[in-house]
Amino acid sequence: MKARFQELLDRAIAAMVAAIDVYNKPDFPYRAESFAILAINAWELLLKAKWLTEHNNDIRSLYVRKGKGTKRKRIKKTRAGNPFTYGLDYLAAKLVEQKMLDTNANKNLEAILELRNSVVHFYYRSPKFAEVLQELGTATVKNFVAAVKDWFDRDLSEFNFYLMPLSFMALPPETQVLVLNREERRFLDYLQGLRSENDDPAARYSVIVNVEVRFTRSKTSGALAVQVTNDPNAPAIRLTEEQIREKYPWDYKELTARCKKRYSDFKVTPKYHQLRQALYSNQKLVHVRYLDPENPKSGRKLFFNPNILQEFDKHYTQK
C-alpha cells in the first residue's frame, strides 16, 4: 500500500499531465480555463504531498481546525462531514516561510490562482489572456517539474512536459485594438507588477516565462533539425556571429557577476575556476571563440550559455 504522500504525488503528476493534455489540444471554448483549474489542482496536491513528508505522513496535519482558547480545537468539517484540508494558499505560504518553496514559484502560483479564480467565478473575454496564460502556464509547468525533482527526486522526463507555443495558433493581429474591461485591465496590471526587472532566464524557478519561437528560411524543403553534439561524424552546421551571441551571451565577467548575485556562498576561488573549467568541453554551455579560427593555439575568449548556472546550482547555495 502506498504512503499517503506518494498517493498525493502520483495524483498531482496525473493532474498536471491532464492540464497539459487539455492545453495542447486544438482550441476549444474553456480551454485556457480548464488548464488553469487542473494546474492549480496539481500544485495543491503536490504541496500536500510535500507537507506530509515534513509531518511524518500524518494526514491530520492537513486538517483545518476551529475554535479559540486553550481547549482542544475541533476539526472543521465539510457539508458531507469530512475534514476540511488546508488549501494551496496556506500551504504555499507556510512552505515559503520554511524556505522549502521558492519565492518565484510562489509568485507564479499566486498569479495563476488569481487567473483561475477570475475565470471560474466570472470570465475574461479578451484574446490577450491566451498570451498571459502561455507565459504563466509555461512557468507553472517548469516549476512543477523542478519541485517534483527537488522534493521527491522524481524525474518527469518520461512525460514530455511542454505547452504548445502560441506561435502555432491563430492570434489577433498586432494592429487589432483590444478593448479590455476594468477587471481585465486590473489583472494585467497586477501581473505586470509581478515581472522582475532582474529576472534570471536560467533560474530554476520562474514567475513568468516568455516563449519565443522563430522560423528561418531554409534553401531545401527537407531541412533537418539539428542540435549541438560532439559526434565528429555529424554534419557541420555554421552559425552566424549574431546567432552565437544569442545562444552564448555571457563572457567570464558577466558569468561571475551572475554567480555573485545568485549565490550566498559564492567567491572567486580555485573552486569556482575548477568547476567552470570542467565545463569547457560542454558545447551546450560553453562556446570558444578563437582569434584565428583555423589555429586552436591562437588567443581565445569563452562565452557561456545561461543554463550553465544549473551546473553551479549543484555546488553553491542560492540566495
Buried (B, 14 or more C-beta within 10 A) or exposed (E): EEEBBBBBBBBBBBBBBBBBEBBBEEEEEEBBBBBBBBBBBBBBBBBBBBBBBBEEBEBEBBBBEEEEEEEEEEEEEEEEEEBBBBBBBBBBBBBBEEEBBBEBBBBBBBBBBBBBEBBEEEEBEBEBBBBBBBBBBBBBBBBBBBBBBBBBEEEBEEEEBEBBEBEEEEEEEEEEEEEBEEEBEEBBEEBEEBEEEEBBEBBBBBBBBEBEEEEEEEEEEEEEEEEEEEEEEEEEEEEEEEEEBEBBBBEEEEBBEBBEEBBEEBEEEEEBEEBBEEBEEBBBBBBEBEEEEEEEEEEEEBBBBBEBBEBBBEEBEBE
